[in-house]
């Protein structure tokens, strides 16, 4: 008998479950899993969302099918039953080796349904759990087969939610793009009326207080009499009514601090890579800890020195080779870091030059997806993911 050549295990079909009604770091990751899927052919990602929106649109543009389960509100139990029936139908019609719930809401909505149908379930911890929030208590009713964690900082708190579950820290896959042409940088700066001798500080984030915009403004106010020329771009649009009020408050704060002429709120932009390329310094001084921070990686990849507060996962990403860490909740410490960067083009160049290498070392997409597949493969259902090595025999 001659052994037929082995082609290895079949691609692992993974169904990713998310809400889909907002857009932030989790949604950026999901789009990355779709866009980079060819870098890890052993893993076949699929997506199911409760809500239509920007995420579903970008997933479709990436060339993957999106299963819409229908909107659900916990205050309206019949909508929860409806989306669970939709998921059950999907899981009966198609075979998946693993279902991954992103955050507590999908785990609470869908985890029990997937487990009841015999699916292997993984939980992706994107935020730091405390085990007390009602959604976390609800999600905790289903024990996953594995937990993926976005940083060592987040991992410290996972036992509060799932104390005895296999887990692994895997940083997000983030593509490092080639630097835009100098002409593109110049065009953006001309559009925003910034001269060549002005240092541009940029923050790109959701309009939420924990991202540290207010602390950033307080630090900038301490620079208003600095000898260096600078301007700050704050990029990000409000997605909820409370975020709209927060944005209004920030504009009022900038005016009260006397720096309104130095700070521009650019709103939601589709050209963030170009804005990063046109800037000189990235600053996001979190007020409360950042569980990971994709935007730190993107800023490093764009060749910007990163200024952040020394809390959360920021110290895992930003070291002395590529940025500066300020003391938490300390406007003077943050202002000192920003002043060092605005006053020294040489420092900016030195730190920025090391950024892309640091970003690739942490988040190279091909490596990170392979790490993810290697971790999930033993957890996945054996029906498809563990095929016999000998595909057939010939007499």
C-alpha positions as CSV (number, residue, x, y, z in Angstrom):
1,X,0.0,0.0,0.0
2,X,1.2,3.5,-0.8
3,X,0.3,6.3,1.5
4,X,-1.3,9.2,-0.2
5,X,0.3,12.6,0.4
6,X,-1.0,14.5,3.4
7,X,-2.5,17.9,2.9
8,X,-2.8,18.7,6.7
9,X,-5.9,19.5,8.6
10,X,-8.8,21.2,6.9
11,X,-9.1,25.0,7.5
12,X,-10.7,25.7,10.9
13,X,-14.0,27.4,10.4
14,X,-14.4,30.1,13.1
15,X,-17.6,32.1,13.6
16,X,-16.9,35.5,15.2
17,X,-19.9,37.0,17.1
18,X,-20.1,40.7,17.8
19,X,-22.8,43.3,18.3
20,X,-21.8,45.5,15.3
21,X,-23.5,48.7,16.4
22,X,-20.4,50.7,17.4
23,X,-16.9,51.0,15.9
24,X,-13.7,50.9,17.9
25,X,-10.8,48.6,18.7
26,X,-12.8,45.4,18.7
27,X,-14.3,46.2,15.3
28,X,-10.9,47.2,13.9
29,X,-9.7,43.7,14.9
30,X,-12.6,41.9,13.3
31,X,-12.0,43.8,10.0
32,X,-8.3,42.8,10.3
33,X,-9.2,39.1,10.7
34,X,-11.2,39.4,7.5
35,X,-8.6,41.4,5.5
36,X,-5.6,39.2,6.6
37,X,-7.3,35.9,6.3
38,X,-5.1,34.8,3.4
39,X,-2.0,35.1,5.7
40,X,-3.3,32.1,7.7
41,X,-5.1,29.7,5.3
42,X,-5.5,27.2,8.2
43,X,-8.2,29.4,9.7
44,X,-11.4,30.3,7.9
45,X,-13.1,33.3,9.6
46,X,-16.9,33.9,9.4
47,X,-18.8,36.7,11.0
48,X,-22.3,37.1,12.6
49,X,-23.5,40.5,13.9
50,X,-26.6,41.7,15.7
51,X,-26.7,45.1,14.0
52,X,-26.0,46.5,10.6
53,X,-23.5,49.4,10.5
54,X,-20.0,50.5,9.6
55,X,-18.6,47.1,10.7
56,X,-20.8,45.0,8.5
57,X,-20.1,47.3,5.6
58,X,-16.3,47.0,6.0
59,X,-16.4,43.3,6.5
60,X,-18.3,42.9,3.2
61,X,-15.8,45.2,1.5
62,X,-13.1,42.8,2.8
63,X,-14.8,40.0,0.8
64,X,-16.5,38.0,3.6
65,X,-20.1,37.1,4.1
66,X,-21.8,38.7,7.1
67,X,-24.7,36.9,8.9
68,X,-27.1,39.5,10.4
69,X,-28.9,38.1,13.4
70,X,-31.2,41.1,14.0
71,X,-31.0,43.8,16.6
72,X,-31.5,42.9,20.2
73,X,-32.1,44.9,23.4
74,X,-31.8,43.4,26.8
75,X,-34.7,45.6,27.9
76,X,-36.9,43.8,25.3
77,X,-36.6,40.1,26.0
78,X,-38.4,39.1,22.8
79,X,-35.6,40.6,20.7
80,X,-33.1,38.5,22.6
81,X,-35.1,35.3,21.9
82,X,-35.4,36.3,18.3
83,X,-31.6,36.7,17.7
84,X,-30.9,33.5,19.6
85,X,-33.3,31.7,17.2
86,X,-31.5,33.3,14.3
87,X,-28.1,32.1,15.6
88,X,-29.5,28.6,16.2
89,X,-30.7,28.4,12.7
90,X,-27.3,29.5,11.4
91,X,-25.5,26.9,13.5
92,X,-27.8,24.1,12.4
93,X,-27.4,25.1,8.7
94,X,-23.6,25.5,8.8
95,X,-20.8,23.7,10.6
96,X,-18.3,25.7,12.6
97,X,-15.4,24.3,14.5
98,X,-15.4,27.2,17.0
99,X,-17.6,30.1,18.0
100,X,-15.8,33.2,19.3
101,X,-17.7,35.8,21.4
102,X,-16.1,39.2,21.4
103,X,-16.8,41.0,24.7
104,X,-19.4,40.3,27.4
105,X,-22.5,41.3,25.4
106,X,-22.2,38.6,22.7
107,X,-21.2,36.1,25.3
108,X,-24.4,36.9,27.3
109,X,-26.6,36.9,24.1
110,X,-25.2,33.9,22.3
111,X,-22.8,31.8,24.4
112,X,-25.5,29.6,25.9
113,X,-27.1,29.0,22.5
114,X,-23.8,27.9,20.9
115,X,-22.9,25.7,23.9
116,X,-26.3,24.0,23.9
117,X,-25.9,23.1,20.3
118,X,-22.5,21.4,21.1
119,X,-20.3,24.1,19.7
120,X,-16.9,24.9,21.2
121,X,-16.9,28.4,22.5
122,X,-14.1,30.9,23.0
123,X,-14.3,34.3,24.7
124,X,-12.1,37.1,23.5
125,X,-11.3,39.5,26.3
126,X,-10.9,43.0,24.8
127,X,-11.7,44.9,28.0
128,X,-10.6,44.5,31.7
129,X,-13.4,42.6,33.5
130,X,-14.2,43.2,37.2
131,X,-16.8,40.4,37.4
132,X,-19.4,42.7,38.9
133,X,-21.1,44.3,35.9
134,X,-24.5,42.8,35.2
135,X,-23.4,41.9,31.6
136,X,-20.4,40.1,33.0
137,X,-22.4,38.2,35.5
138,X,-24.7,37.1,32.7
139,X,-21.8,36.1,30.5
140,X,-20.3,34.1,33.3
141,X,-23.2,31.7,33.2
142,X,-21.4,30.0,30.3
143,X,-17.9,28.8,30.8
144,X,-15.9,29.1,27.5
145,X,-13.5,26.4,26.4
146,X,-10.7,29.0,26.0
147,X,-10.1,32.8,26.5
148,X,-8.0,34.9,24.2
149,X,-6.6,38.0,25.9
150,X,-5.5,41.2,24.2
151,X,-2.7,42.2,26.6
152,X,-0.9,41.1,29.8
153,X,-2.6,43.9,31.6
154,X,-6.0,42.5,30.7
155,X,-5.0,39.0,31.6
156,X,-4.5,39.9,35.2
157,X,-8.2,40.5,35.6
158,X,-9.6,37.6,33.5
159,X,-9.8,35.3,36.5
160,X,-12.5,37.6,37.9
161,X,-14.7,36.4,35.1
162,X,-13.3,32.9,34.2
163,X,-10.9,31.8,36.8
164,X,-10.0,28.3,35.6
165,X,-10.2,28.5,31.8
166,X,-7.3,28.1,29.4
167,X,-6.1,31.5,28.2
168,X,-3.4,33.1,26.2
169,X,-2.3,36.7,25.5
170,X,-2.3,37.4,21.8
171,X,-1.7,40.9,20.6
172,X,-3.9,42.1,17.7
173,X,-2.7,41.7,14.1
174,X,-2.0,45.2,12.8
175,X,-0.6,46.0,9.3
176,X,2.2,48.5,9.1
177,X,1.7,50.4,6.0
178,X,4.4,52.1,3.9
179,X,4.8,55.7,4.6
180,X,2.8,58.0,2.3
181,X,4.7,60.2,-0.1
182,X,6.0,63.5,1.2
183,X,3.6,65.2,-1.1
184,X,0.7,63.7,0.7
185,X,2.0,64.9,4.0
186,X,2.4,68.4,2.6
187,X,-1.1,68.3,1.1
188,X,-2.8,67.4,4.4
189,X,-0.8,70.1,6.3
190,X,-1.8,72.7,3.6
191,X,-5.4,71.6,3.9
192,X,-5.3,72.2,7.7
193,X,-3.2,75.4,7.4
194,X,-0.1,74.1,9.2
195,X,3.3,75.5,8.4
196,X,6.4,73.4,8.0
197,X,7.9,74.7,11.3
198,X,4.9,73.8,13.4
199,X,4.9,70.5,15.4
200,X,1.6,68.7,15.0
201,X,0.4,66.7,18.0
202,X,-2.4,64.2,17.1
203,X,-4.8,62.2,19.1
204,X,-7.0,59.6,17.4
205,X,-9.6,58.0,19.6
206,X,-13.3,57.5,20.5
207,X,-14.9,60.6,22.1
208,X,-14.9,59.0,25.6
209,X,-13.6,60.5,28.8
210,X,-11.3,57.6,29.7
211,X,-9.3,58.2,26.5
212,X,-7.8,61.3,28.3
213,X,-8.8,64.2,26.1
214,X,-9.3,66.5,29.1
215,X,-5.9,65.6,30.6
216,X,-4.4,66.2,27.1
217,X,-5.9,69.7,27.0
218,X,-4.7,70.5,30.5
219,X,-1.2,69.6,29.5
220,X,-1.4,71.6,26.3
221,X,-2.5,74.6,28.3
222,X,0.9,74.4,30.1
223,X,2.6,74.7,26.7
224,X,0.8,77.8,25.4
225,X,3.7,80.0,26.4
226,X,6.3,77.6,25.0
227,X,8.9,78.9,22.6
228,X,8.1,76.0,20.2
229,X,5.3,76.3,17.6
230,X,2.7,73.5,17.9
231,X,-0.9,72.6,17.1
232,X,-3.0,69.7,18.2
233,X,-5.4,67.7,16.0
234,X,-8.1,65.7,17.9
235,X,-9.6,63.1,15.6
236,X,-12.7,61.1,16.3
237,X,-16.4,61.6,16.1
238,X,-19.2,61.2,18.6
239,X,-21.2,58.0,18.2
240,X,-23.6,58.4,21.1
241,X,-25.5,61.3,22.6
242,X,-23.3,61.4,25.7
243,X,-20.3,61.5,23.4
244,X,-21.7,64.5,21.6
245,X,-22.0,66.3,25.0
246,X,-18.5,65.2,25.9
247,X,-17.2,66.8,22.7
248,X,-19.0,70.0,23.4
249,X,-17.4,70.1,26.9
250,X,-14.0,69.5,25.4
251,X,-14.4,72.5,23.1
252,X,-15.5,74.6,26.0
253,X,-12.5,73.5,28.0
254,X,-10.1,74.4,25.2
255,X,-11.6,77.8,25.0
256,X,-11.5,78.3,28.8
257,X,-7.8,77.2,28.9
258,X,-7.0,79.7,26.2
259,X,-5.8,77.2,23.6
260,X,-8.7,77.1,21.3
261,X,-6.6,78.5,18.5
262,X,-4.1,75.7,19.0
263,X,-6.5,72.7,19.1
264,X,-8.6,71.5,16.1
265,X,-11.4,69.0,16.6
266,X,-11.4,67.2,13.2
267,X,-14.3,64.8,13.9
268,X,-14.7,61.4,12.2
269,X,-12.1,61.1,9.4
270,X,-11.6,58.4,6.8
271,X,-8.0,59.4,6.1
272,X,-6.4,58.6,9.5
273,X,-3.2,57.1,7.9
274,X,-2.7,60.4,6.0
275,X,-3.3,62.4,9.2
276,X,-0.8,60.3,11.1
277,X,1.7,60.8,8.3
278,X,1.2,64.5,8.4
279,X,1.6,64.8,12.2
280,X,4.8,64.8,14.2
281,X,3.8,63.4,17.6
282,X,1.0,61.0,18.7
283,X,-0.4,61.6,22.2
284,X,-3.2,59.6,23.9
285,X,-2.9,60.1,27.7
286,X,-5.5,57.7,29.0
287,X,-7.4,58.7,32.1
288,X,-8.1,55.1,32.9
289,X,-6.1,52.1,31.6
290,X,-6.1,51.1,28.0
291,X,-6.6,47.3,27.7
292,X,-4.5,47.3,24.5
293,X,-4.5,50.3,22.1
294,X,-4.4,49.5,18.4
295,X,-3.9,53.2,17.7
296,X,-0.6,53.1,19.6
297,X,0.6,50.4,17.1
298,X,-0.7,52.4,14.1
299,X,1.1,55.5,15.3
300,X,4.3,53.7,15.8
301,X,3.9,52.2,12.4
302,X,3.5,55.7,10.9
303,X,6.9,56.6,12.4
304,X,5.5,58.9,15.2
305,X,6.9,59.1,18.7
306,X,4.1,58.1,21.1
307,X,3.4,59.9,24.3
308,X,1.1,58.1,26.7
309,X,0.4,57.7,30.3
310,X,2.1,54.8,32.2
311,X,-0.9,52.7,32.8
312,X,-2.8,49.8,31.3
313,X,-1.2,48.1,28.3
314,X,0.7,51.3,27.2
315,X,4.0,50.2,28.9
316,X,3.8,46.9,27.0
317,X,3.8,48.8,23.7
318,X,5.7,52.0,24.3
319,X,9.2,51.8,25.6
320,X,12.2,54.2,25.6
321,X,13.1,53.4,22.1
322,X,9.9,54.7,20.5
323,X,8.1,57.1,22.9
324,X,7.7,58.7,26.3
325,X,5.4,57.7,29.2
326,X,4.0,60.3,31.6
327,X,2.9,59.8,35.1
328,X,-0.9,59.1,35.2
329,X,-3.3,61.9,36.0
330,X,-0.4,64.5,36.0
331,X,-0.8,67.3,33.5
332,X,2.7,68.7,34.4
333,X,4.4,65.3,33.7
334,X,2.5,65.0,30.4
335,X,3.3,68.6,29.4
336,X,7.0,67.9,30.1
337,X,7.0,64.9,27.7
338,X,5.2,66.9,25.0
339,X,7.5,69.9,25.4
340,X,10.6,67.6,24.9
341,X,9.1,66.4,21.7
342,X,7.8,69.7,20.3
343,X,11.2,71.4,21.0
344,X,13.5,68.7,19.6
345,X,13.0,67.6,16.0
346,X,16.0,65.3,16.5
347,X,14.2,63.5,19.4
348,X,11.1,63.1,17.3
349,X,13.2,61.6,14.4
350,X,15.0,59.2,16.7
351,X,11.9,57.9,18.5
352,X,9.9,57.8,15.3
353,X,12.5,55.9,13.4
354,X,12.2,53.0,15.8
355,X,8.4,52.9,15.8
356,X,7.7,50.7,12.7
357,X,10.2,48.0,13.9
358,X,8.6,48.0,17.4
359,X,5.1,47.8,15.9
360,X,6.0,44.8,13.7
361,X,7.7,43.0,16.6
362,X,4.4,43.2,18.5
363,X,1.7,42.9,15.9
364,X,2.9,41.4,12.6
365,X,-0.4,40.0,11.1
366,X,1.0,36.8,9.7
367,X,2.7,35.9,13.0
368,X,-0.2,36.9,15.2
369,X,-2.8,35.0,13.1
370,X,-0.6,31.9,13.3
371,X,-0.3,32.2,17.0
372,X,-4.1,32.5,17.2
373,X,-4.7,29.4,15.0
374,X,-2.2,27.4,17.0
375,X,-3.9,28.3,20.3
376,X,-7.4,27.6,19.0
377,X,-6.8,24.5,17.0
378,X,-6.6,22.1,20.0
379,X,-9.7,23.7,21.4
380,X,-11.9,23.5,18.3
381,X,-14.4,20.8,17.6
382,X,-12.6,17.7,16.3
383,X,-15.2,17.0,13.6
384,X,-13.5,19.2,11.0
385,X,-10.3,20.5,12.6
386,X,-8.6,17.2,13.4
387,X,-8.8,15.1,10.3
388,X,-6.7,11.9,9.9
389,X,-3.2,12.5,8.7
390,X,-3.6,9.7,6.1
391,X,-6.1,11.1,3.6
392,X,-6.5,7.8,1.8
393,X,-4.8,4.5,0.7
394,X,-4.1,3.0,-2.6
395,X,-3.7,-0.8,-3.2
